Amino acid sequence: MLKVLTAIGNEYINNQLNSLNKYEIICDDIQYQEALLEIINKKEFDILILYEKINGDIEKEMFFDMLLNIDKCFEIVLLVENDTEKNKKYYNLKGISRFIKIDDITIDLICSKIEEKNEIKTVKIKYENNKNQNINIPKYIGIYGTAGSGKTIFAIAYGIAIKEIMNKKVLIMDMDILTASVDTFCDINNNGDCSLNKCIESIKRNNFTKDNLLKFLYKINKNLYVFSGNTNYYKCQNILCEDYYNKIIEKIDLLFDYIIFDMNSNLFIDATKWCLMHSNIIYCIIEGNYNSIKNIENSLFVLNNVWDIDREKLKIIQNKYSKNSIEKEYIYELLKINCIGRIQFNNAIENAINKGEVIELIDRVYKNDILNILGYKTNKKKFIGGNIFDNKSIFK
């Protein structure tokens, strides 16, 4: 029995399909984009019946990119207002071939489309070896940004992405010594004794070695590790200092191919300045509102004019993007730095944090945003009819 999910804003059709006893209807009809993305990540099903203009704040193009990048295998029956060849071709290029015009809807027609063979066959993509790709990722990567902009989520997603495509050892180093949260997001229980403080105690005992350092780290999965950060205000004020950071990074440098610094937004914290000065590239994470942009503008002034950090190192990322966000052209007008990528706002993140499922959500959703920002191209995929499309428009 096929498992069917509906997201058409019409409970009547959902109920009628359920009454046929031909399909397993997964849940009540989904009314909004955000709810649909969350349900898809939780449920297993075979067919999604979707209205192309389902309610929500996400732009159409971005919504379908997010939908089709979810790591699930399912087919879509799309309800459209216009079934012209141009409109069909637009969706064909996204791997969708089953359409029903709104004016023609009947339960029988929906059933026939559910059971119809898909005209477009795809195979799941695999990442190419990075030697075939011209991607230059520097060793030290700084993740900076305004408070609450999503720096830590971006840092974790970035780590997962480059670990996967480069097949190298990656360390996410939590250097937010006031409000460290990488361990929380990665569901790490360090019993209040973080990697940073363990390293410092080892340095004091004069037995800080590569082997000891590895014992203080937390392995997330193959080639991906976390260096958990301090949350002890006393140690932040009285113990932590650049001398310790330098001794720690000497050993880390020998063990890892890529080191990602997650840091506090406060420039007056020594660890923040230390991270920024050691970074080969700095991703500045902002939200899509004027206040966030003004705050980052003030920080960039310090980075450029006081600490003499090269502007070429700075890359703006707009996080939590929605239809009400300030456009990147205006961001450039204010900051004189190009916004190289936007990451769509996702309501599911709060629920994932509370359930300790952030890694899973990032792997399903955010990782693809990072791959696109990096300019990473996957193996091309062929339709039966010979058309070709890339990783932004496939079922995985």
C-alpha positions as a printed NumPy array, in Angstrom:
array([[  0.   ,   0.   ,   0.   ],
       [  1.455,   3.357,  -1.049],
       [  2.003,   5.91 ,   1.678],
       [  0.606,   9.322,   0.699],
       [  1.163,  12.798,   2.151],
       [ -1.012,  15.756,   1.056],
       [ -0.105,  19.427,   1.24 ],
       [ -2.801,  21.18 ,  -0.763],
       [ -4.77 ,  23.243,   1.747],
       [ -7.827,  21.042,   1.247],
       [ -8.791,  18.615,   4.007],
       [-11.706,  17.286,   1.921],
       [ -9.399,  15.677,  -0.652],
       [ -7.266,  14.206,   2.125],
       [-10.36 ,  12.67 ,   3.725],
       [-11.674,  11.321,   0.414],
       [ -8.378,   9.61 ,  -0.355],
       [ -8.33 ,   8.153,   3.127],
       [-11.87 ,   6.77 ,   2.736],
       [-10.875,   4.752,  -0.342],
       [ -8.69 ,   2.434,   1.755],
       [ -6.332,   2.18 ,  -1.229],
       [ -3.537,   4.253,   0.305],
       [ -2.04 ,   4.885,   3.71 ],
       [ -2.62 ,   8.602,   4.34 ],
       [  0.209,   9.706,   6.62 ],
       [ -1.504,  12.598,   8.43 ],
       [ -3.975,  15.439,   8.047],
       [ -3.477,  17.787,   5.12 ],
       [ -0.48 ,  20.113,   5.55 ],
       [ -1.333,  23.802,   5.165],
       [  2.029,  25.615,   5.223],
       [  5.484,  25.309,   3.636],
       [  7.367,  25.293,   6.931],
       [  5.182,  22.565,   8.417],
       [  5.583,  20.471,   5.267],
       [  9.401,  20.624,   5.401],
       [  9.328,  19.566,   9.033],
       [  6.906,  16.677,   8.426],
       [  8.901,  15.408,   5.439],
       [ 12.   ,  15.154,   7.601],
       [ 10.108,  13.059,  10.162],
       [  7.837,  10.814,   8.082],
       [  8.413,   8.08 ,   5.522],
       [  6.101,   8.124,   2.489],
       [  5.994,   7.369,  -1.23 ],
       [  3.872,  10.139,  -2.77 ],
       [  3.497,  13.827,  -1.961],
       [  0.419,  15.56 ,  -3.382],
       [  1.411,  19.22 ,  -3.377],
       [ -0.242,  22.483,  -4.378],
       [  2.392,  24.625,  -6.082],
       [  1.252,  27.741,  -4.205],
       [  1.059,  26.246,  -0.725],
       [  0.934,  28.956,   1.957],
       [  4.181,  30.157,   3.521],
       [  6.835,  32.857,   3.686],
       [  9.455,  31.062,   1.584],
       [  9.998,  32.168,  -1.983],
       [  8.816,  29.599,  -4.529],
       [ 12.227,  28.868,  -6.055],
       [ 13.898,  28.543,  -2.684],
       [ 11.071,  26.419,  -1.291],
       [ 11.362,  23.861,  -4.087],
       [ 15.152,  23.806,  -3.716],
       [ 14.754,  23.054,  -0.002],
       [ 12.073,  20.466,  -0.67 ],
       [ 14.056,  18.611,  -3.331],
       [ 17.3  ,  18.685,  -1.367],
       [ 15.825,  16.75 ,   1.563],
       [ 17.452,  13.352,   1.832],
       [ 14.285,  11.336,   1.199],
       [ 13.069,   9.393,  -1.822],
       [  9.481,  10.197,  -2.875],
       [  7.456,  11.248,  -5.909],
       [  5.413,  14.418,  -6.273],
       [  1.984,  14.89 ,  -7.802],
       [  1.833,  18.645,  -8.322],
       [ -1.395,  20.625,  -8.465],
       [ -0.844,  23.591, -10.764],
       [ -2.915,  26.56 , -11.836],
       [ -1.313,  26.643, -15.264],
       [ -0.411,  23.471, -17.16 ],
       [  1.315,  25.103, -20.107],
       [  4.391,  23.443, -21.569],
       [  6.574,  26.217, -20.153],
       [  5.301,  25.613, -16.625],
       [  5.682,  21.846, -16.97 ],
       [  9.221,  22.227, -18.268],
       [ 10.068,  24.395, -15.259],
       [  9.04 ,  21.58 , -12.914],
       [ 10.467,  18.84 , -15.155],
       [ 13.881,  20.376, -14.589],
       [ 13.283,  19.826, -10.873],
       [ 12.448,  16.157, -11.381],
       [  8.631,  16.541, -11.261],
       [  6.543,  15.024, -14.056],
       [  3.049,  14.401, -12.628],
       [  0.683,  17.363, -12.903],
       [ -2.987,  18.059, -12.304],
       [ -4.544,  21.354, -13.257],
       [ -6.567,  22.793, -10.374],
       [ -9.664,  23.21 , -12.551],
       [ -9.58 ,  19.508, -13.528],
       [ -9.206,  17.929, -10.076],
       [-11.185,  14.778,  -9.328],
       [-10.416,  11.994,  -6.874],
       [-10.147,   9.525,  -9.764],
       [ -7.62 ,  11.738, -11.536],
       [ -5.556,  12.084,  -8.371],
       [ -5.555,   8.293,  -7.956],
       [ -4.422,   7.785, -11.527],
       [ -1.542,  10.223, -11.009],
       [ -0.537,   8.525,  -7.762],
       [ -0.23 ,   5.216,  -9.587],
       [  1.305,   6.646, -12.744],
       [  4.857,   5.672, -13.612],
       [  7.242,   8.577, -13.337],
       [  8.53 ,   9.707, -16.725],
       [ 11.682,  11.081, -15.195],
       [ 14.035,   8.58 , -13.642],
       [ 16.936,   9.664, -11.492],
       [ 19.65 ,   7.997,  -9.517],
       [ 20.952,   9.278,  -6.22 ],
       [ 24.014,  11.46 ,  -6.666],
       [ 27.384,  10.729,  -5.203],
       [ 30.028,  13.298,  -4.486],
       [ 32.943,  13.323,  -6.843],
       [ 36.465,  13.106,  -5.567],
       [ 37.548,  16.644,  -4.755],
       [ 40.608,  16.357,  -7.015],
       [ 38.239,  16.892,  -9.948],
       [ 36.905,  20.099,  -8.462],
       [ 38.555,  23.467,  -8.307],
       [ 37.669,  24.251,  -4.697],
       [ 40.103,  26.181,  -2.567],
       [ 39.228,  25.847,   1.107],
       [ 41.796,  27.438,   3.44 ],
       [ 42.893,  25.643,   6.606],
       [ 41.674,  28.15 ,   9.202],
       [ 38.043,  29.217,   8.808],
       [ 36.52 ,  31.858,  11.067],
       [ 32.778,  32.041,  11.684],
       [ 31.901,  35.471,  13.018],
       [ 28.667,  37.456,  13.046],
       [ 26.084,  39.352,  14.994],
       [ 24.544,  37.901,  18.155],
       [ 21.806,  35.378,  17.425],
       [ 22.53 ,  35.255,  13.695],
       [ 23.131,  31.49 ,  13.651],
       [ 26.94 ,  31.375,  13.692],
       [ 27.164,  28.049,  15.483],
       [ 24.682,  26.267,  13.222],
       [ 26.593,  27.593,  10.214],
       [ 29.918,  26.439,  11.698],
       [ 28.605,  22.901,  12.24 ],
       [ 27.027,  22.781,   8.78 ],
       [ 30.247,  24.038,   7.203],
       [ 32.22 ,  21.359,   9.018],
       [ 29.883,  18.596,   7.849],
       [ 29.995,  19.864,   4.262],
       [ 33.762,  20.165,   3.849],
       [ 34.363,  16.893,   5.686],
       [ 32.109,  15.186,   3.183],
       [ 33.384,  16.716,  -0.029],
       [ 37.084,  16.924,   0.843],
       [ 37.304,  13.631,   2.787],
       [ 39.721,  15.245,   5.238],
       [ 39.873,  15.593,   9.012],
       [ 37.883,  18.6  ,  10.248],
       [ 37.758,  20.162,  13.717],
       [ 35.   ,  22.521,  14.842],
       [ 36.68 ,  24.58 ,  17.55 ],
       [ 34.254,  26.284,  19.925],
       [ 36.061,  29.458,  20.958],
       [ 32.999,  31.264,  22.226],
       [ 34.379,  31.357,  25.765],
       [ 31.273,  33.064,  27.193],
       [ 28.356,  31.185,  25.654],
       [ 29.811,  28.027,  24.089],
       [ 27.063,  25.948,  22.495],
       [ 28.59 ,  23.617,  19.892],
       [ 28.473,  20.779,  22.426],
       [ 24.76 ,  21.402,  23.047],
       [ 23.926,  21.467,  19.342],
       [ 25.971,  18.312,  18.734],
       [ 24.357,  16.542,  21.718],
       [ 27.705,  16.232,  23.533],
       [ 27.665,  15.69 ,  27.281],
       [ 31.023,  16.873,  28.591],
       [ 29.892,  16.861,  32.244],
       [ 30.89 ,  20.494,  32.59 ],
       [ 34.525,  19.787,  31.699],
       [ 35.171,  21.084,  28.189],
       [ 38.02 ,  20.434,  25.761],
       [ 39.457,  23.92 ,  26.267],
       [ 39.765,  23.611,  30.04 ],
       [ 41.145,  20.066,  29.819],
       [ 43.846,  21.304,  27.449],
       [ 44.789,  24.136,  29.772],
       [ 45.065,  21.803,  32.762],
       [ 47.276,  19.511,  30.689],
       [ 49.487,  22.442,  29.683],
       [ 49.854,  23.4  ,  33.365],
       [ 50.978,  19.84 ,  34.17 ],
       [ 53.493,  19.953,  31.298],
       [ 52.023,  16.84 ,  29.655],
       [ 50.121,  18.407,  26.783],
       [ 50.715,  16.142,  23.768],
       [ 48.906,  15.274,  20.539],
       [ 47.71 ,  12.032,  22.098],
       [ 46.302,  13.818,  25.124],
       [ 44.646,  16.415,  22.919],
       [ 42.817,  13.687,  20.985],
       [ 41.438,  12.35 ,  24.274],
       [ 39.936,  15.774,  25.003],
       [ 38.068,  16.01 ,  21.688],
       [ 34.645,  14.628,  20.776],
       [ 34.224,  12.583,  17.609],
       [ 30.93 ,  13.284,  15.809],
       [ 31.479,  10.901,  12.917],
       [ 34.253,   9.869,  10.58 ],
       [ 36.748,  12.738,  10.173],
       [ 34.593,  15.256,  12.073],
       [ 35.553,  16.303,  15.622],
       [ 34.478,  18.957,  18.126],
       [ 36.66 ,  20.962,  20.491],
       [ 34.129,  21.986,  23.147],
       [ 34.293,  25.481,  24.639],
       [ 34.319,  27.128,  28.043],
       [ 31.161,  28.251,  29.866],
       [ 32.86 ,  29.038,  33.179],
       [ 32.868,  32.8  ,  33.719],
       [ 35.592,  32.587,  36.374],
       [ 37.973,  30.841,  34.003],
       [ 37.064,  33.279,  31.239],
       [ 38.043,  36.195,  33.463],
       [ 41.06 ,  34.762,  35.297],
       [ 42.641,  31.885,  33.373],
       [ 41.968,  31.87 ,  29.624],
       [ 44.444,  33.824,  27.528],
       [ 46.139,  33.9  ,  24.129],
       [ 49.226,  32.094,  25.395],
       [ 47.124,  28.99 ,  26.044],
       [ 45.289,  29.334,  22.733],
       [ 48.609,  29.429,  20.865],
       [ 49.921,  26.28 ,  22.561],
       [ 46.678,  24.442,  21.822],
       [ 46.554,  25.417,  18.159],
       [ 50.143,  24.203,  17.65 ],
       [ 49.018,  20.649,  18.433],
       [ 45.687,  20.953,  16.597],
       [ 47.51 ,  22.108,  13.471],
       [ 49.372,  18.788,  13.361],
       [ 46.222,  16.679,  13.571],
       [ 43.623,  18.351,  11.343],
       [ 43.35 ,  19.471,   7.754],
       [ 40.68 ,  22.103,   8.443],
       [ 39.923,  24.041,  11.632],
       [ 36.685,  26.002,  11.975],
       [ 36.548,  28.689,  14.674],
       [ 33.129,  29.394,  16.18 ],
       [ 33.407,  32.576,  18.245],
       [ 31.495,  35.125,  20.276],
       [ 30.304,  38.289,  18.545],
       [ 31.902,  40.481,  21.252],
       [ 35.149,  41.934,  19.872],
       [ 36.379,  42.801,  23.369],
       [ 36.82 ,  39.106,  24.234],
       [ 40.413,  38.053,  23.618],
       [ 39.414,  34.712,  22.088],
       [ 37.334,  36.459,  19.425],
       [ 40.231,  38.642,  18.323],
       [ 42.59 ,  35.648,  18.434],
       [ 40.292,  33.608,  16.164],
       [ 39.82 ,  36.423,  13.688],
       [ 43.554,  37.104,  13.475],
       [ 44.292,  33.406,  12.877],
       [ 41.604,  32.874,  10.219],
       [ 42.487,  32.611,   6.539],
       [ 38.869,  33.345,   5.625],
       [ 36.099,  34.863,   7.761],
       [ 32.413,  34.221,   7.134],
       [ 30.41 ,  37.084,   8.643],
       [ 26.919,  35.8  ,   9.436],
       [ 24.109,  38.355,   9.491],
       [ 20.341,  38.307,   9.634],
       [ 18.225,  40.017,   7.027],
       [ 17.34 ,  43.075,   9.08 ],
       [ 18.78 ,  46.572,   9.289],
       [ 19.917,  46.254,  12.921],
       [ 22.02 ,  43.172,  12.195],
       [ 23.621,  44.853,   9.185],
       [ 24.465,  47.995,  11.164],
       [ 25.999,  45.91 ,  13.942],
       [ 28.219,  44.009,  11.533],
       [ 29.174,  47.297,   9.877],
       [ 30.55 ,  48.544,  13.216],
       [ 32.461,  45.298,  13.724],
       [ 33.916,  45.394,  10.221],
       [ 35.282,  48.862,  10.905],
       [ 37.33 ,  47.445,  13.797],
       [ 38.482,  44.436,  11.794],
       [ 39.603,  46.537,   8.834],
       [ 40.818,  49.77 ,  10.389],
       [ 42.022,  48.787,  13.861],
       [ 43.205,  45.188,  13.478],
       [ 44.155,  45.588,   9.809],
       [ 42.39 ,  42.403,   8.657],
       [ 42.292,  42.228,   4.864],
       [ 38.781,  42.837,   3.501],
       [ 39.41 ,  40.116,   0.926],
       [ 39.163,  37.568,   3.748],
       [ 35.628,  38.682,   4.638],
       [ 32.572,  36.949,   3.17 ],
       [ 29.022,  37.971,   4.061],
       [ 26.392,  35.236,   4.563],
       [ 22.752,  36.202,   5.085],
       [ 21.15 ,  33.678,   7.424],
       [ 17.477,  33.186,   8.363],
       [ 16.456,  34.611,   5.008],
       [ 12.752,  35.194,   4.333],
       [ 10.689,  37.221,   1.888],
       [ 10.874,  40.204,   4.292],
       [ 14.675,  40.198,   4.51 ],
       [ 16.808,  43.007,   3.117],
       [ 18.111,  42.112,  -0.336],
       [ 21.808,  41.522,  -0.941],
       [ 22.137,  44.547,  -3.226],
       [ 21.301,  46.806,  -0.285],
       [ 23.677,  44.853,   1.936],
       [ 26.469,  45.599,  -0.51 ],
       [ 25.473,  49.27 ,  -0.597],
       [ 25.903,  49.471,   3.184],
       [ 28.924,  47.211,   3.727],
       [ 30.742,  47.368,   0.378],
       [ 31.219,  43.606,   0.632],
       [ 29.295,  41.145,  -1.532],
       [ 26.821,  38.799,   0.108],
       [ 27.967,  35.452,  -1.295],
       [ 25.055,  33.354,  -0.063],
       [ 21.679,  33.233,   1.665],
       [ 20.336,  30.523,   3.934],
       [ 16.597,  30.167,   4.229],
       [ 14.957,  30.542,   7.639],
       [ 13.861,  27.155,   8.968],
       [ 11.39 ,  26.841,  11.848],
       [ 12.496,  23.269,  12.472],
       [ 15.784,  24.333,  14.065],
       [ 14.256,  25.249,  17.438],
       [ 12.58 ,  21.867,  17.706],
       [ 15.778,  20.123,  16.63 ],
       [ 17.789,  21.927,  19.331],
       [ 15.325,  20.896,  22.023],
       [ 15.389,  17.26 ,  20.877],
       [ 19.147,  17.04 ,  20.372],
       [ 18.689,  16.44 ,  16.636],
       [ 20.625,  19.409,  15.247],
       [ 23.253,  17.289,  13.473],
       [ 20.531,  15.316,  11.69 ],
       [ 18.702,  18.5  ,  10.616],
       [ 21.9  ,  20.135,   9.387],
       [ 22.84 ,  17.038,   7.403],
       [ 19.395,  16.974,   5.757],
       [ 18.873,  20.676,   5.105],
       [ 21.69 ,  23.137,   5.831],
       [ 24.527,  21.12 ,   4.332],
       [ 23.242,  21.708,   0.805],
       [ 23.182,  25.471,   1.381],
       [ 26.861,  25.318,   2.339],
       [ 27.712,  23.191,  -0.695],
       [ 26.065,  25.777,  -2.93 ],
       [ 27.93 ,  28.615,  -1.193],
       [ 31.207,  26.751,  -1.697],
       [ 30.35 ,  26.381,  -5.38 ],
       [ 30.597,  22.616,  -5.121],
       [ 29.29 ,  20.723,  -8.121],
       [ 28.12 ,  17.147,  -7.799],
       [ 27.996,  14.411, -10.409],
       [ 25.504,  15.341, -13.089],
       [ 22.382,  13.237, -13.315],
       [ 20.594,  12.152, -16.45 ],
       [ 16.918,  11.935, -17.203],
       [ 15.738,   9.061, -19.355],
       [ 14.995,  11.685, -21.983],
       [ 18.562,  12.938, -21.932],
       [ 18.118,  16.165, -19.961],
       [ 20.656,  17.066, -17.304],
       [ 20.334,  18.934, -14.022],
       [ 22.534,  19.601, -10.994],
       [ 22.403,  19.09 ,  -7.253],
       [ 19.976,  21.955,  -6.629],
       [ 17.142,  20.211,  -8.38 ],
       [ 17.056,  16.529,  -7.559],
       [ 15.43 ,  14.057,  -5.236],
       [ 18.043,  12.477,  -3.001]])
